[in-house]
Amino acid sequence: MMPAVTAWRSRLSVRLFVILLLTNVVIGGSIYMFISHSMDRGFAEYLEQTQQERIELISSDLVSAYAAEGNWDWMKSRRNWGRIVHSQAPPDRFEMPPGANMNRPQDYMLRDTRGQRLNGPPRPIPGMRFKDLKLDGEKIGELGYLPVSEFLRRGKDQYLERQSRNLATIILSSTFASLLAAAGIAWWLGHRVRDLASGASRLSSGDYATRLPVRGRDELSRLAGDFNALAQTLETNRDSRQRWVSDISHELRTPLAVLKGEIEAMQDGIRPMSQDSLGSLEQEVDALNRLVSDLRLLAQSDAGTLEAWREPLELDAQLSDSLDDLRGWLEDSGILLETDIQLPLRVQGDVQRLHQLWSNLASNTRAYTDSPGKLRVSLLREAASPGDGAGHPGWAVVRWEDSSPGVPEAELAHLTERLYRVENSRNRSSGGSGLGLSIASALVSAHDGQLVPGQSSLGGLRWDIRLPLLST
């Protein structure tokens, strides 16, 4: 039971809920303290300002009435006194606390110049202040009033307590509502993160078919999409690795079976031990040696250790020399070679690796092009695009086009995959090992170039070998 409770408490949704809870408590408490302090201070300032304005108005009314009557006799009437005090009552913009009513006549006192009471309480209330009443600069009496502090002392505590209670109720209600929302958000986020964690766990255990639902367009949805892309890549790589091992086994099995059959035939006396027999064995050994060399080159390319001693060279001259070496070999198979190599273009390249690249492409053309056929090789210059970056010198493009048969559009992207053939047959006489184009792609990559397949205008396959030009 304890591990289950511990696991529940460690869940992200619980932690998120606790964080939101503490955040709401801190924010709610801070708002409560701030508003309480501001309300206390603001209310006192309001009463102080209201009282001063009221005292000025009552004083003005008293002086005006004294000037009209000539004495204070009329003010000895409690009715007149109440009318003066009530006539300047403040507006009800605030709810006044109990006991803090400033409209009561008994809280004000009028005295003459000798200090004799004319109206108001029988004697001055403790804390009462007096303001001189003057007419034409001559003192005619005094108006006594209570300061704001005395009014607040009567009912401040009860008033502020009631206001604070109301404020606390509002804040607690808001906090509770926000916590409900926080709980929902925590559950929703925790649920989606748990889906990601569960998917990652299945993926790490080798279940590459795992996929996560992509809901919405937020960051978690994009993360789920990236997760699915990763799972798809891992699944593809696993399938490719399994197919690679199977294909390599098949490629090795064929020459080994031939070797074993011929050796057994010579052992049994069915086939004589002659130069022809040994030559046949040597051919199979050479085929095995080429296959192992190709596999080693691809392994070096994958590890980033493929050696390419690049130096500035004239691509047009190097390409022409290599094609001259291959011309007779191609013509023996009924392939006519046409060249259009006129532009003097310089690149950073390895002479031997480039010759190997042209040989691999020529072998592919020779193996798959119908006889009689045609191969056209052109050298072009292509300007840099904005995507190549500022200061890019542009590209030297070797366009390699052969005649029919062509390759379906859907198959073009797979041509550089290892041991891939357009036809499903494993007939070595028609397709070789299936590593030539993979090696060509590795050699182009070693020169920071691009190998782009397409449809040839001659009816067959077209390759654009794009190599970065040498900066001048």
JORAWO-V770245 format. One record per pair of residues at least 12 apart in sequence whose ideal C-beta (glycine too) atoms are under 7 Angstrom apart, sorted by the first residue. I is the first residue (numbers start at 1). GAP is how many residues later the second one is. Records with the same first field share a line. If there is no record, write none. Layout:
I: GAP ; GAP
//
This chain:
11: 179
12: 178 ; 181
13: 173 ; 174 ; 176 ; 177
16: 170 ; 173 ; 174
17: 165 ; 166 ; 169
20: 162 ; 166
21: 158 ; 161
24: 151 ; 154 ; 155 ; 158
28: 143 ; 147
31: 140
32: 135 ; 136 ; 139
35: 132
36: 128 ; 131
39: 124
40: 120
43: 51
44: 104 ; 108
46: 48
47: 101 ; 104
48: 100
50: 40
51: 51 ; 97
54: 34 ; 36 ; 48
55: 76 ; 88 ; 90
57: 31
58: 26 ; 27 ; 30 ; 85
59: 72 ; 74 ; 84
61: 23 ; 26
62: 22 ; 71 ; 81
63: 70 ; 72
66: 69 ; 74
67: 68
72: 40 ; 46 ; 69
75: 35 ; 43 ; 44
76: 42 ; 43
78: 41
81: 24 ; 38
82: 23
85: 18 ; 20 ; 23
86: 17
89: 14
90: 12
97: 58 ; 59 ; 61 ; 62
98: 57 ; 60 ; 61
99: 55 ; 56
100: 51 ; 52 ; 54 ; 55
102: 49
105: 15
106: 14 ; 15
107: 39
108: 12 ; 35 ; 36 ; 37
109: 12 ; 15 ; 19 ; 35
110: 31 ; 33
111: 30 ; 31 ; 33
112: 29
113: 26 ; 27 ; 28
120: 24
124: 20
125: 21
127: 19 ; 20 ; 23
128: 16 ; 17 ; 18
129: 15 ; 16 ; 18
130: 12 ; 13 ; 14
131: 12
192: 28
195: 17
196: 16 ; 27 ; 28 ; 31
199: 13 ; 28
203: 28
208: 23 ; 26 ; 27 ; 30
209: 26
210: 21
211: 17 ; 20
212: 12 ; 15 ; 16
244: 174 ; 175
247: 172
250: 176
251: 40 ; 182
254: 174
255: 29 ; 32 ; 33
258: 26
259: 22 ; 25
262: 15 ; 18 ; 19
291: 142
294: 139 ; 141 ; 145
297: 142 ; 145
298: 120 ; 137 ; 140 ; 141 ; 144
301: 141 ; 144
306: 136 ; 140
308: 42 ; 45 ; 138 ; 139
309: 41
310: 38 ; 39 ; 40 ; 137
311: 37
312: 34 ; 36 ; 158
313: 33 ; 34 ; 36 ; 38
314: 30 ; 32
315: 30 ; 31 ; 32 ; 34 ; 81 ; 152
316: 25 ; 27 ; 28 ; 29 ; 63
318: 33 ; 36
319: 22 ; 39 ; 60 ; 79
320: 21
322: 33 ; 36
323: 14 ; 16 ; 35 ; 54
326: 32 ; 33 ; 36
330: 32 ; 36 ; 45
333: 33 ; 38
334: 37 ; 38 ; 39
335: 30 ; 31 ; 34 ; 36 ; 38 ; 39 ; 40
336: 38
337: 38
338: 36 ; 38
339: 38
340: 38
341: 38
343: 36 ; 38
345: 34 ; 36 ; 51 ; 124
346: 123 ; 124
347: 49 ; 120 ; 121 ; 122 ; 123
348: 122
349: 98 ; 118
353: 90 ; 93
356: 87
357: 83 ; 86 ; 87
360: 76 ; 79 ; 80
361: 39 ; 79 ; 102
363: 73
364: 72 ; 73
365: 37
367: 64 ; 65
369: 33 ; 34 ; 91
370: 34 ; 35
373: 29 ; 30
374: 28 ; 29 ; 84
375: 27
376: 25 ; 82
377: 21 ; 23
378: 21
379: 17 ; 19
380: 17 ; 19
381: 13 ; 15
382: 12 ; 13 ; 15 ; 84
393: 75 ; 76 ; 77 ; 78
394: 75
395: 71 ; 72 ; 73 ; 74
396: 71 ; 73
397: 67 ; 68 ; 69
398: 67
399: 63 ; 65
400: 62 ; 63 ; 65
401: 55 ; 56 ; 57 ; 59 ; 61
402: 54 ; 56 ; 58 ; 59
403: 55 ; 56 ; 57
404: 55 ; 56
405: 55
406: 49 ; 50 ; 53 ; 54 ; 55
407: 15 ; 54
412: 41 ; 42
415: 22 ; 38
416: 21 ; 22 ; 25 ; 35
417: 21
418: 17 ; 20
419: 15 ; 16
420: 14
421: 13
444: 21
447: 20
448: 20
449: 16 ; 17 ; 18 ; 19
450: 16
451: 12 ; 14
452: 12 ; 14
//
